Amino acid sequence: MSRHRGAASSSRLQERLEAVNEARELAEGRVDEDQLGAVYDVLDRASSRRSLSAAHTVVGIFGPTGSGKSSLLNALTGTDLARVTARRPTTAEPLAVIWGEEGSADLLDWLQVQNRHVMPDGAPLLVPARNGRRGNPNEGVEGGLILLDLPDFDSTALGHRAIVERLAGQVDVLLWVTDPQKYADAALHREFLEPLATHESVILVALNQSDRLSEADLTQVNRSLKGILAAEGHGSAVVHAISAVTGRGLDGLAEEIRAIVRRKEAATGRLSADVDVAVESLRRFTGPELAGPSKTTRTALADRLAGATGADAVIDAVVRSYRRDAHSVTGWPVTRWLGKLRADPLRRLNLRRSDVGDFVGRTSLPEPGPAQRASVDRALRTFGEELSSGAVEPWRTAIRDAARSPEPELLERLDEAVARTDFQSGSRAWWWPVAGVLQWLFLAAMVVGIGWLALLAGLAFLQFPVPESPTVEGIPVPTLLALGGVAAGIALGILCAALARLGARRRGKRVRRRLVGSIGETTDAVAVGPVAAEIDRYNGFVRAVHTAGARR
């Protein structure tokens, strides 16, 4: 059961480390490297520790000057390995006491501990047998143990604190030893125990020199120390009241360490707690996941960019070109030639498809000026702000920067988008040829009527007999043809002009939709893509942090 649980914990730790590493990769270039320091440290430490002996549990003995760390190590091991004198500090270099030498060398090299002592085979695992003691402390215990005696963290000797701080970040279990005089020491709690609030499962606390207190005083000090620990996040910590001199409480402390060695989960638990610290350092950069660019936001961007790139001028040219083309076919033949004297607005912009064929080049629209560039920048900035809403810094800035980054390229590509849009130039409405034929018929009637009347007038002028003209409702047919042809042609021209205006507006709306669609294709490729990628990156970061933060 224990072995299965240990394997499951190791597997879950691996998943969490992979998630932390993924979050780190996604955060690089977005989150300042100094703010990722804790993450780099955890990943580096985890990689190193997991490559070393999993059979050994490293327990570091930490404490202030005079707390009796060295005396405690001697008492737990039944040796005099640690030097104990009245001169302080007594421990200048870490001392390692090793049970199970095989596999420990590389681990100690990583810990940078050179002073090593290997306990002989069969030596009790902590607390040697005393008179009257029965049983073997090694019974039922599998695995190795490395017990480290460390310098005082409040030592005045240069380098001692650096050693303590380094090893506090490396050992599997931290055994904090204090005494009745220094149990409330601010340096111990503020600088070490408070930052390790997430490491409660791998922290042991020993109140040494308890033999110097009466039972009442010991109870009071014990209660006070537990209250301080609870306020720091170590509410479930057990305070072992011990005496390295008399042996009081050593059995309980030793049994707790043996239980930790037996479970073989201390290294995993320590690294898991370290991951919690890394996750907490990343969590402040997370927020709710963001939705990617929707069709609505993309269309809104394309519409804003269409206005910024002179779409109104293009649509106006489409409308005027349609009316010009309509007049050239349906207008009164006597006056329609005047319309041909006006230049084609689309051809002037190099947008007449019949002229350029399928070749897509540049238009003849004016080069973007400051106002136009400002409009494009405003459209991109609005797009970025809409999509980054809800994100926290620095991701919000990264998303907005991604929206604005392609601006120079976008201006060039937008002109190409306008050029490749089908403006339906040259296409004719079905009624144009019908109206054109009628106009020619009315013109023919007018010409016939005028010619007939001219012939009658000529005959009369030359004193020839003038034949009587047929009539319709009392109106001579030549007069009816001449006046009716003119009136009908003008009336049809006015009607066609009205229909052309209506058709031009409809074509303008259709072309605008096509133009916005063409611009949308360009913005999707040039502007929307980078923003969508940045949002995907942010969402991936959020999910990775969430995965890393879930212990189960």
C-alpha positions, 0 to 999 in steps of 0.5 A: 500500500505504502509503495503504491501510494509513493509511486502515485505521489511521484507520478502526480509530482511529475505531472505537476512539474511538467505543468510548471515547466510548461507554464514557465515556457509560456511565461518566458518573454511575457513575465519578467525573468526575475519574477520567474526566479522561484520557478527556475529554482524549483525546476532545477532543484527537482531535476537534480533531486529526482535524479539522485538516490530515492532510497535516502531521506535527507533530514537537516537539523536547523536552529539558532546558536546554542539550541543544541543541534550538535548535542541532538545529533549525538544523542540520536546517533549514539555517537560523539561525531558532532563537536559540542563545546562552549565556544560558539559557533561549533559547527562550521561545516555541515556534518552528514551521518549516513545509514546506507552508504550505497547511493549516498555519495552523489546525493551528498555531492549535490548537497555539497557536504564533504564531512561524512560519517557512515554508520556501520551495518546493523547500527540502530536507526536513531536513538541507540538501545539503552539499559532496559530498552527492548526491540530494534529501532531498525525493525520494519524500516527500509531505506537510507537516512542522511542526518545533517548537522548544520551551522547556526543560521544566526551565526556571526561567522561569514558563510554560515547563513549562506550554507543554511539557506542553501540546504534549507532549500535542498534537504527533504525534511527540515528539523528545526531545533530551538530552546526555551530562550529562543523559541520565539526568535524573530529571525527563526520565524520571519525568515525561515518558518513563515516562508515555509508555510506550504512545507508543513508536511516536511517540517519537524519542530523540537523544543530542546533543553526541556529539562531546564523547565518545570512541567508548568513552564514547559506546558506554557512554552509549548503552548506559546510555540504552537500558537506562533507556529499556527499563526505562520501556517504550521497549525498541525505541527507537533512540537517535540519537547526533548532534552539531548542531555537526559534523552527526554522525548528523543524516542518520539522524535526518532520514531517520527523520523523513522516513520518518514524514512519508512514511507519514502515520500519525504523527497516527493513531499518536499518537492511537491511543497516547492511546487506549491511555492512556484505555483503561488509565484505564478498564480498572480499572473493568471486570471480567467481564460479568455475567449478567442477572436469571435466572428463578431469581433473580427467583423467589427475590426474589418469594418473599422479598418474598411473605414480607415482605408478609404472604403467610403471613397471606393464605395462612392466610386462603385456607386458613381461608376454603376450610374455612369454605366447605366446611363451609357446604356439606358440614357436618352441616346441624344444626351447619353454621350455626354456621360462618356465624357466623364472619367470612370471613377473605378478606372481612376482608382485602378479598380476596373476589373475589365482593365486589370483582368485577374491581376491583383496589384496596387490601387490608385488610392492615396498613400495612407496619411497620418489621419488614416494611420491613426485610424488603423492604429485606433482600430487595432488598439480597440480590437486588442483592448476588447480581447484582453479584457479580463487578463492580468498584466503582463498578459494584457499588454502582450495581447494588445501589443500583438494586436498592434504589431502588424500595423506596418504590414497591414497597411500594405496588405489592406490595399491589396485586399481592396485591389482583389475585391470584385466590384462587379465592374462591367456587369449589367443589370438585366433591364439595361439592354431592354431599356436601351432597345426601347430608347433606340425605338423611341429615338427612331420614332422621333427621327421618323416623325421629324423626318415625316414632318420635314418632308411635308414641310418641304413639299409645301414649300415647293408648292407640291401637293401635300398628302393628308397625314393619318391621325390618331385621336385627331393627332397627326401620326408624324407629330405623334411620332416626333413628340411621343419619341422625345417625351417617351425617351426623356421619361424613360431616361428619368425612370432609368436614372431613378432605377440606376440610383436604386441599383447603385445603392444596392451594389454599393452595399453588396460591394461593401460587404465583399470589401469588408470580407476581403479586408477580414481575410487579410486581418485574419491572416495578419492581425487576428492570427497573432492575437489569437496565438497570444490568447492561446498562449495565455490560456495555456499558461492559466491551464498549466498553472491550474494543473500544477496547483492541483495536488490530486 
